[in-house]
Amino acid sequence: MLAAMRVSGAHGLSLHCLSWSEVGVPLVLLHGFGNEAHIWDDFAPVVAPYYRTLAFDLRGHGDSDRDPGLRYDHDALADDLEAACAALGISRLVLVGHSYGGRVAMRFAGRHPERLAGLVIVDAGPDLDARGVLRIRLDTQRADPSFGSVAEYEGMLARAYPLARPEVIARMARHGLRSREDGRFERKTDPRFGAAAADLTSEQLVARMRVDSDALWADLARVGCPALVVRGAASDVLSSDTAERMVEQTLAKGTFAEVPRAGHSVMIDNPEGFADAVARFALGDA
């Protein structure tokens, strides 16, 4: 049964958490930039009978606290995961992360490889395809700051996620907005989340990405548990070459799954294909 709770994150922040089950090895789900924990609503029930299944709103997203200090880097979000796991009594877990959440998962895995029973990285890698980075950056810069109705936001989401079913778009809109005092609606994601990167020149952004890339490759090299890399067949964020390097050269026990009819947002574009790929890894003969 789906339940919501609040848990303590790092730096004095409070995190919103969804729980689908309370029995079994914990399986923790981390969403990507601009999404929130309900993005896993189609997938979580698949594994909930077998795992203690939880999903967090990352800081600055959903119903979790925004950070006044704008600490939204991989390390700060990995700090949150450490604090939340401590608050919930979680020592060993399976970790699933999509996009930005996938990179946070890599950082946590590099810090605590002995705590992972399994790792699933969804359309994310230490190196990111420049096409996808530019698309996301431009989409964020062009996005409307507010909406006159939930339906207006649904229309924007439908254009951004052309492969998603209408009921998925409606759910994303319902959970992704908050009302304002003037009667309009705004997205729950902190608009300052990417403020530091937005102020960088292209050359500075490339240099920052190179530092992050080197650190995340080193994190992956420390992972000894079974790991799955999931890529959307039409992804413009995780290239085939990067996915191959992750699985064949870096992860000690890496496997790969490519989901058809899906771009970067794999679990949104093709929920059944995503669930099938991850269930084969997570459930085995269960």
Secondary structure as a PSIPRED ss2 file (coil, helix, strand):
# PSIPRED VFORMAT (PSIPRED V4.0)

   1 M C   1.000  0.000  0.000
   2 L C   1.000  0.000  0.000
   3 A E   0.000  0.000  1.000
   4 A E   0.000  0.000  1.000
   5 M E   0.000  0.000  1.000
   6 R E   0.000  0.000  1.000
   7 V E   0.000  0.000  1.000
   8 S E   0.000  0.000  1.000
   9 G C   1.000  0.000  0.000
  10 A C   1.000  0.000  0.000
  11 H C   1.000  0.000  0.000
  12 G C   1.000  0.000  0.000
  13 L C   1.000  0.000  0.000
  14 S E   0.000  0.000  1.000
  15 L E   0.000  0.000  1.000
  16 H E   0.000  0.000  1.000
  17 C E   0.000  0.000  1.000
  18 L E   0.000  0.000  1.000
  19 S E   0.000  0.000  1.000
  20 W C   1.000  0.000  0.000
  21 S C   1.000  0.000  0.000
  22 E C   1.000  0.000  0.000
  23 V C   1.000  0.000  0.000
  24 G C   1.000  0.000  0.000
  25 V C   1.000  0.000  0.000
  26 P E   0.000  0.000  1.000
  27 L E   0.000  0.000  1.000
  28 V E   0.000  0.000  1.000
  29 L E   0.000  0.000  1.000
  30 L E   0.000  0.000  1.000
  31 H C   1.000  0.000  0.000
  32 G C   1.000  0.000  0.000
  33 F C   1.000  0.000  0.000
  34 G C   1.000  0.000  0.000
  35 N C   1.000  0.000  0.000
  36 E C   1.000  0.000  0.000
  37 A H   0.000  1.000  0.000
  38 H H   0.000  1.000  0.000
  39 I H   0.000  1.000  0.000
  40 W H   0.000  1.000  0.000
  41 D C   1.000  0.000  0.000
  42 D C   1.000  0.000  0.000
  43 F C   1.000  0.000  0.000
  44 A H   0.000  1.000  0.000
  45 P H   0.000  1.000  0.000
  46 V H   0.000  1.000  0.000
  47 V H   0.000  1.000  0.000
  48 A C   1.000  0.000  0.000
  49 P C   1.000  0.000  0.000
  50 Y C   1.000  0.000  0.000
  51 Y C   1.000  0.000  0.000
  52 R E   0.000  0.000  1.000
  53 T E   0.000  0.000  1.000
  54 L E   0.000  0.000  1.000
  55 A E   0.000  0.000  1.000
  56 F E   0.000  0.000  1.000
  57 D C   1.000  0.000  0.000
  58 L C   1.000  0.000  0.000
  59 R C   1.000  0.000  0.000
  60 G C   1.000  0.000  0.000
  61 H C   1.000  0.000  0.000
  62 G C   1.000  0.000  0.000
  63 D C   1.000  0.000  0.000
  64 S C   1.000  0.000  0.000
  65 D C   1.000  0.000  0.000
  66 R C   1.000  0.000  0.000
  67 D C   1.000  0.000  0.000
  68 P C   1.000  0.000  0.000
  69 G C   1.000  0.000  0.000
  70 L C   1.000  0.000  0.000
  71 R C   1.000  0.000  0.000
  72 Y C   1.000  0.000  0.000
  73 D C   1.000  0.000  0.000
  74 H H   0.000  1.000  0.000
  75 D H   0.000  1.000  0.000
  76 A H   0.000  1.000  0.000
  77 L H   0.000  1.000  0.000
  78 A H   0.000  1.000  0.000
  79 D H   0.000  1.000  0.000
  80 D H   0.000  1.000  0.000
  81 L H   0.000  1.000  0.000
  82 E H   0.000  1.000  0.000
  83 A H   0.000  1.000  0.000
  84 A H   0.000  1.000  0.000
  85 C H   0.000  1.000  0.000
  86 A H   0.000  1.000  0.000
  87 A H   0.000  1.000  0.000
  88 L C   1.000  0.000  0.000
  89 G C   1.000  0.000  0.000
  90 I C   1.000  0.000  0.000
  91 S C   1.000  0.000  0.000
  92 R C   1.000  0.000  0.000
  93 L E   0.000  0.000  1.000
  94 V E   0.000  0.000  1.000
  95 L E   0.000  0.000  1.000
  96 V E   0.000  0.000  1.000
  97 G E   0.000  0.000  1.000
  98 H E   0.000  0.000  1.000
  99 S C   1.000  0.000  0.000
 100 Y H   0.000  1.000  0.000
 101 G H   0.000  1.000  0.000
 102 G H   0.000  1.000  0.000
 103 R H   0.000  1.000  0.000
 104 V H   0.000  1.000  0.000
 105 A H   0.000  1.000  0.000
 106 M H   0.000  1.000  0.000
 107 R H   0.000  1.000  0.000
 108 F H   0.000  1.000  0.000
 109 A H   0.000  1.000  0.000
 110 G H   0.000  1.000  0.000
 111 R H   0.000  1.000  0.000
 112 H C   1.000  0.000  0.000
 113 P H   0.000  1.000  0.000
 114 E H   0.000  1.000  0.000
 115 R H   0.000  1.000  0.000
 116 L E   0.000  0.000  1.000
 117 A E   0.000  0.000  1.000
 118 G E   0.000  0.000  1.000
 119 L E   0.000  0.000  1.000
 120 V E   0.000  0.000  1.000
 121 I E   0.000  0.000  1.000
 122 V E   0.000  0.000  1.000
 123 D C   1.000  0.000  0.000
 124 A C   1.000  0.000  0.000
 125 G C   1.000  0.000  0.000
 126 P C   1.000  0.000  0.000
 127 D C   1.000  0.000  0.000
 128 L C   1.000  0.000  0.000
 129 D C   1.000  0.000  0.000
 130 A H   0.000  1.000  0.000
 131 R H   0.000  1.000  0.000
 132 G H   0.000  1.000  0.000
 133 V H   0.000  1.000  0.000
 134 L H   0.000  1.000  0.000
 135 R H   0.000  1.000  0.000
 136 I H   0.000  1.000  0.000
 137 R H   0.000  1.000  0.000
 138 L H   0.000  1.000  0.000
 139 D H   0.000  1.000  0.000
 140 T H   0.000  1.000  0.000
 141 Q H   0.000  1.000  0.000
 142 R H   0.000  1.000  0.000
 143 A C   1.000  0.000  0.000
 144 D C   1.000  0.000  0.000
 145 P C   1.000  0.000  0.000
 146 S C   1.000  0.000  0.000
 147 F E   0.000  0.000  1.000
 148 G C   1.000  0.000  0.000
 149 S C   1.000  0.000  0.000
 150 V H   0.000  1.000  0.000
 151 A H   0.000  1.000  0.000
 152 E H   0.000  1.000  0.000
 153 Y H   0.000  1.000  0.000
 154 E H   0.000  1.000  0.000
 155 G H   0.000  1.000  0.000
 156 M H   0.000  1.000  0.000
 157 L H   0.000  1.000  0.000
 158 A H   0.000  1.000  0.000
 159 R H   0.000  1.000  0.000
 160 A H   0.000  1.000  0.000
 161 Y C   1.000  0.000  0.000
 162 P C   1.000  0.000  0.000
 163 L C   1.000  0.000  0.000
 164 A C   1.000  0.000  0.000
 165 R C   1.000  0.000  0.000
 166 P H   0.000  1.000  0.000
 167 E H   0.000  1.000  0.000
 168 V H   0.000  1.000  0.000
 169 I H   0.000  1.000  0.000
 170 A H   0.000  1.000  0.000
 171 R H   0.000  1.000  0.000
 172 M H   0.000  1.000  0.000
 173 A H   0.000  1.000  0.000
 174 R H   0.000  1.000  0.000
 175 H H   0.000  1.000  0.000
 176 G H   0.000  1.000  0.000
 177 L E   0.000  0.000  1.000
 178 R E   0.000  0.000  1.000
 179 S E   0.000  0.000  1.000
 180 R C   1.000  0.000  0.000
 181 E C   1.000  0.000  0.000
 182 D C   1.000  0.000  0.000
 183 G C   1.000  0.000  0.000
 184 R C   1.000  0.000  0.000
 185 F E   0.000  0.000  1.000
 186 E E   0.000  0.000  1.000
 187 R E   0.000  0.000  1.000
 188 K C   1.000  0.000  0.000
 189 T C   1.000  0.000  0.000
 190 D C   1.000  0.000  0.000
 191 P C   1.000  0.000  0.000
 192 R C   1.000  0.000  0.000
 193 F C   1.000  0.000  0.000
 194 G C   1.000  0.000  0.000
 195 A H   0.000  1.000  0.000
 196 A H   0.000  1.000  0.000
 197 A H   0.000  1.000  0.000
 198 A H   0.000  1.000  0.000
 199 D C   1.000  0.000  0.000
 200 L C   1.000  0.000  0.000
 201 T C   1.000  0.000  0.000
 202 S H   0.000  1.000  0.000
 203 E H   0.000  1.000  0.000
 204 Q H   0.000  1.000  0.000
 205 L H   0.000  1.000  0.000
 206 V H   0.000  1.000  0.000
 207 A H   0.000  1.000  0.000
 208 R H   0.000  1.000  0.000
 209 M H   0.000  1.000  0.000
 210 R H   0.000  1.000  0.000
 211 V H   0.000  1.000  0.000
 212 D H   0.000  1.000  0.000
 213 S H   0.000  1.000  0.000
 214 D H   0.000  1.000  0.000
 215 A H   0.000  1.000  0.000
 216 L H   0.000  1.000  0.000
 217 W H   0.000  1.000  0.000
 218 A H   0.000  1.000  0.000
 219 D H   0.000  1.000  0.000
 220 L H   0.000  1.000  0.000
 221 A H   0.000  1.000  0.000
 222 R C   1.000  0.000  0.000
 223 V C   1.000  0.000  0.000
 224 G C   1.000  0.000  0.000
 225 C C   1.000  0.000  0.000
 226 P E   0.000  0.000  1.000
 227 A E   0.000  0.000  1.000
 228 L E   0.000  0.000  1.000
 229 V E   0.000  0.000  1.000
 230 V E   0.000  0.000  1.000
 231 R E   0.000  0.000  1.000
 232 G E   0.000  0.000  1.000
 233 A C   1.000  0.000  0.000
 234 A C   1.000  0.000  0.000
 235 S C   1.000  0.000  0.000
 236 D C   1.000  0.000  0.000
 237 V C   1.000  0.000  0.000
 238 L C   1.000  0.000  0.000
 239 S C   1.000  0.000  0.000
 240 S H   0.000  1.000  0.000
 241 D H   0.000  1.000  0.000
 242 T H   0.000  1.000  0.000
 243 A H   0.000  1.000  0.000
 244 E H   0.000  1.000  0.000
 245 R H   0.000  1.000  0.000
 246 M H   0.000  1.000  0.000
 247 V H   0.000  1.000  0.000
 248 E H   0.000  1.000  0.000
 249 Q H   0.000  1.000  0.000
 250 T H   0.000  1.000  0.000
 251 L C   1.000  0.000  0.000
 252 A C   1.000  0.000  0.000
 253 K E   0.000  0.000  1.000
 254 G E   0.000  0.000  1.000
 255 T E   0.000  0.000  1.000
 256 F E   0.000  0.000  1.000
 257 A E   0.000  0.000  1.000
 258 E E   0.000  0.000  1.000
 259 V E   0.000  0.000  1.000
 260 P C   1.000  0.000  0.000
 261 R C   1.000  0.000  0.000
 262 A C   1.000  0.000  0.000
 263 G C   1.000  0.000  0.000
 264 H C   1.000  0.000  0.000
 265 S C   1.000  0.000  0.000
 266 V H   0.000  1.000  0.000
 267 M H   0.000  1.000  0.000
 268 I H   0.000  1.000  0.000
 269 D H   0.000  1.000  0.000
 270 N C   1.000  0.000  0.000
 271 P H   0.000  1.000  0.000
 272 E H   0.000  1.000  0.000
 273 G H   0.000  1.000  0.000
 274 F H   0.000  1.000  0.000
 275 A H   0.000  1.000  0.000
 276 D H   0.000  1.000  0.000
 277 A H   0.000  1.000  0.000
 278 V H   0.000  1.000  0.000
 279 A H   0.000  1.000  0.000
 280 R H   0.000  1.000  0.000
 281 F H   0.000  1.000  0.000
 282 A H   0.000  1.000  0.000
 283 L H   0.000  1.000  0.000
 284 G C   1.000  0.000  0.000
 285 D C   1.000  0.000  0.000
 286 A C   1.000  0.000  0.000
